[in-house]
Amino acid sequence: MRLTRKRFCSFLIALYCLFSLYAAYYVFFGRRRLGPAAIRRGLRKWEAAARGRRGGGQSTLESEEWNPWEEDEKKERQHRFTTSLQISNKNKKVKHFSVQIWGKAAIGLYLWEHIFEGSLDPTDVTAQWREGNSIVGRTHYSFITGPSVIPGYFSVDVRNVVLILNGRENSKIYYATQWLYYAQRLMLSQKIQHFAVVLLGNEYCDNEWIHQFLKRNGGFVELLFIIYDSPWVNDVDIFQWPLGVATYRNFPVVETSWSMLYDERPYLCNFLGTVYENSSRQELMDILKQNGNDKLCWVSVREQWQPQETNESLKNYQDALLQSDLTLCPVGLNTECYRIYEACSYGSIPVVEDVMTSSRCGNTSVHHNAPLQLLKSMGAPFIFIKNWKELSAVLEKEKTIILQEKIQRRKMLLQWYQHFKTELKMKFNNILESSFFMKNKN
């Protein structure tokens, strides 16, 4: 009897060991074959059976978490997969174009950082070489700038180029001409195929020096984007481009803040700048002093223009824009000035002296909006005046405007300025794509 009991215990132990081995095999190997979904279904069925044994009242469908939208979800997943596959295939078929921009004038930074909203690496403005990339429409743009970008001293592996030049004075024109001769050699050797120029023109619109390089005159420059109201502008191969902010004086890309929109601004207006003898700026100062409005405005003037900006003077100027409801913009050598765009950046309404300066600029028989026809054609929400004698009435009205109305006006200006830059970016891209790439298909 004792022997039988011993055998029976041995049998139970052996059976237990076999069961343990099987359980271990199932845990470590069986689940891999089933996969996570099968395991979850098995667990749900086991839990349902357990609840049934405990006398639970849930139905079998409920215990297995029945999903009445399961078929719809399957169809939706299949639809998303098919759609993403179609988009992927479509993107593979879309041909992307490439354009490189050579920034050899400070206005190039306005184009790249303010209009294209592109970044540059490195961020240090004193770096010898800076570059960035951006995609607009179907075109990939690369941008290079810095002192190390010198004709013949960097590799040219692009077919389409936009060169940004300064032609404001003779020393700049000589430098710009050397760049154009270099580009001409690249065109003749067929290293590049299409070429355009963005030009900071002369403030008197004396730009005859570039005439010989235009394709219409037997040259190779297919497109010219020119600053100031040049009578050459025809919106066919010559287009007007904005002056923008003074990037050469390190004026930054300004981010809109809560305080910029909603704070009460302590100053009615501002004017920080050079006052030339017998100029309209002198008249402006006299008008401000007559009614004591100079005490209500942030005014800081100098007799001689200073090309360089210190950190202190830049901050002082930015504070004036931020803390003034209006920015007074008298004409200088040209009606268009950096101050207009800098005021827009801070939501301070530009009060613009809307008169033509004595120069070759403007062509009222063609562009009745001159001067500033580009800004006017895009609906700039500025205050335009023909004579500074109108300023007193403008400031008196300004004193009656409540904060809520000023906030709405700031919003409108900032939204317009953002739209203005976006429209310019798309227009610039569309012109290049149409001229550089669409013609190749015909």
ChimeraX attribute file (.defattr): number of C-alpha atoms within 10 A of each C-alpha:
attribute: neighborCount
match mode: 1-to-1
recipient: residues
	/A:1	6
	/A:2	7
	/A:3	8
	/A:4	9
	/A:5	10
	/A:6	11
	/A:7	12
	/A:8	12
	/A:9	12
	/A:10	12
	/A:11	12
	/A:12	12
	/A:13	12
	/A:14	12
	/A:15	12
	/A:16	12
	/A:17	12
	/A:18	12
	/A:19	12
	/A:20	12
	/A:21	12
	/A:22	12
	/A:23	13
	/A:24	12
	/A:25	12
	/A:26	13
	/A:27	11
	/A:28	9
	/A:29	11
	/A:30	13
	/A:31	13
	/A:32	12
	/A:33	10
	/A:34	12
	/A:35	10
	/A:36	11
	/A:37	9
	/A:38	13
	/A:39	14
	/A:40	13
	/A:41	13
	/A:42	14
	/A:43	13
	/A:44	15
	/A:45	16
	/A:46	14
	/A:47	14
	/A:48	21
	/A:49	15
	/A:50	12
	/A:51	14
	/A:52	15
	/A:53	9
	/A:54	9
	/A:55	9
	/A:56	12
	/A:57	10
	/A:58	12
	/A:59	10
	/A:60	13
	/A:61	10
	/A:62	11
	/A:63	18
	/A:64	18
	/A:65	12
	/A:66	10
	/A:67	10
	/A:68	8
	/A:69	9
	/A:70	10
	/A:71	10
	/A:72	10
	/A:73	12
	/A:74	10
	/A:75	12
	/A:76	12
	/A:77	12
	/A:78	11
	/A:79	12
	/A:80	11
	/A:81	11
	/A:82	12
	/A:83	12
	/A:84	11
	/A:85	12
	/A:86	12
	/A:87	11
	/A:88	11
	/A:89	11
	/A:90	10
	/A:91	11
	/A:92	10
	/A:93	9
	/A:94	9
	/A:95	8
	/A:96	13
	/A:97	17
	/A:98	16
	/A:99	22
	/A:100	20
	/A:101	24
	/A:102	22
	/A:103	24
	/A:104	22
	/A:105	22
	/A:106	20
	/A:107	23
	/A:108	27
	/A:109	27
	/A:110	23
	/A:111	23
	/A:112	23
	/A:113	16
	/A:114	21
	/A:115	21
	/A:116	20
	/A:117	15
	/A:118	19
	/A:119	17
	/A:120	18
	/A:121	13
	/A:122	13
	/A:123	10
	/A:124	10
	/A:125	13
	/A:126	10
	/A:127	13
	/A:128	12
	/A:129	16
	/A:130	21
	/A:131	18
	/A:132	17
	/A:133	17
	/A:134	14
	/A:135	16
	/A:136	15
	/A:137	11
	/A:138	14
	/A:139	18
	/A:140	14
	/A:141	22
	/A:142	19
	/A:143	22
	/A:144	20
	/A:145	23
	/A:146	18
	/A:147	11
	/A:148	13
	/A:149	17
	/A:150	13
	/A:151	14
	/A:152	11
	/A:153	8
	/A:154	9
	/A:155	8
	/A:156	13
	/A:157	9
	/A:158	14
	/A:159	18
	/A:160	20
	/A:161	23
	/A:162	22
	/A:163	22
	/A:164	25
	/A:165	26
	/A:166	23
	/A:167	24
	/A:168	17
	/A:169	14
	/A:170	12
	/A:171	10
	/A:172	13
	/A:173	19
	/A:174	13
	/A:175	14
	/A:176	21
	/A:177	16
	/A:178	12
	/A:179	18
	/A:180	19
	/A:181	13
	/A:182	14
	/A:183	21
	/A:184	18
	/A:185	12
	/A:186	16
	/A:187	17
	/A:188	11
	/A:189	10
	/A:190	11
	/A:191	15
	/A:192	18
	/A:193	15
	/A:194	21
	/A:195	23
	/A:196	23
	/A:197	21
	/A:198	27
	/A:199	26
	/A:200	25
	/A:201	23
	/A:202	24
	/A:203	24
	/A:204	18
	/A:205	22
	/A:206	16
	/A:207	20
	/A:208	8
	/A:209	12
	/A:210	18
	/A:211	13
	/A:212	13
	/A:213	17
	/A:214	18
	/A:215	16
	/A:216	13
	/A:217	10
	/A:218	10
	/A:219	13
	/A:220	20
	/A:221	25
	/A:222	18
	/A:223	24
	/A:224	25
	/A:225	22
	/A:226	24
	/A:227	23
	/A:228	29
	/A:229	30
	/A:230	24
	/A:231	18
	/A:232	17
	/A:233	21
	/A:234	12
	/A:235	12
	/A:236	10
	/A:237	18
	/A:238	19
	/A:239	20
	/A:240	22
	/A:241	21
	/A:242	23
	/A:243	21
	/A:244	22
	/A:245	25
	/A:246	18
	/A:247	18
	/A:248	16
	/A:249	14
	/A:250	16
	/A:251	17
	/A:252	17
	/A:253	15
	/A:254	12
	/A:255	8
	/A:256	13
	/A:257	9
	/A:258	7
	/A:259	10
	/A:260	18
	/A:261	19
	/A:262	15
	/A:263	13
	/A:264	16
	/A:265	20
	/A:266	14
	/A:267	19
	/A:268	20
	/A:269	26
	/A:270	26
	/A:271	24
	/A:272	18
	/A:273	19
	/A:274	16
	/A:275	21
	/A:276	14
	/A:277	10
	/A:278	8
	/A:279	12
	/A:280	17
	/A:281	23
	/A:282	14
	/A:283	16
	/A:284	19
	/A:285	17
	/A:286	14
	/A:287	18
	/A:288	20
	/A:289	11
	/A:290	10
	/A:291	11
	/A:292	10
	/A:293	18
	/A:294	20
	/A:295	12
	/A:296	15
	/A:297	23
	/A:298	21
	/A:299	18
	/A:300	15
	/A:301	13
	/A:302	11
	/A:303	10
	/A:304	10
	/A:305	11
	/A:306	9
	/A:307	7
	/A:308	10
	/A:309	14
	/A:310	10
	/A:311	9
	/A:312	9
	/A:313	11
	/A:314	16
	/A:315	13
	/A:316	14
	/A:317	19
	/A:318	18
	/A:319	13
	/A:320	27
	/A:321	28
	/A:322	24
	/A:323	22
	/A:324	24
	/A:325	26
	/A:326	27
	/A:327	28
	/A:328	25
	/A:329	27
	/A:330	29
	/A:331	18
	/A:332	17
	/A:333	13
	/A:334	21
	/A:335	22
	/A:336	27
	/A:337	22
	/A:338	15
	/A:339	23
	/A:340	23
	/A:341	19
	/A:342	23
	/A:343	27
	/A:344	25
	/A:345	23
	/A:346	25
	/A:347	29
	/A:348	30
	/A:349	26
	/A:350	26
	/A:351	22
	/A:352	24
	/A:353	22
	/A:354	20
	/A:355	17
	/A:356	19
	/A:357	17
	/A:358	10
	/A:359	13
	/A:360	16
	/A:361	22
	/A:362	25
	/A:363	16
	/A:364	12
	/A:365	9
	/A:366	11
	/A:367	17
	/A:368	10
	/A:369	17
	/A:370	24
	/A:371	24
	/A:372	23
	/A:373	17
	/A:374	19
	/A:375	17
	/A:376	13
	/A:377	11
	/A:378	14
	/A:379	11
	/A:380	17
	/A:381	18
	/A:382	17
	/A:383	16
	/A:384	15
	/A:385	16
	/A:386	12
	/A:387	15
	/A:388	21
	/A:389	14
	/A:390	12
	/A:391	17
	/A:392	15
	/A:393	9
	/A:394	15
	/A:395	17
	/A:396	13
	/A:397	10
	/A:398	15
	/A:399	9
	/A:400	8
	/A:401	10
	/A:402	10
	/A:403	13
	/A:404	11
	/A:405	10
	/A:406	21
	/A:407	18
	/A:408	12
	/A:409	18
	/A:410	21
	/A:411	17
	/A:412	13
	/A:413	23
	/A:414	21
	/A:415	13
	/A:416	17
	/A:417	19
	/A:418	14
	/A:419	14
	/A:420	16
	/A:421	18
	/A:422	16
	/A:423	14
	/A:424	17
	/A:425	18
	/A:426	15
	/A:427	12
	/A:428	15
	/A:429	19
	/A:430	16
	/A:431	16
	/A:432	21
	/A:433	18
	/A:434	11
	/A:435	17
	/A:436	21
	/A:437	16
	/A:438	10
	/A:439	9
	/A:440	8
	/A:441	5
	/A:442	5
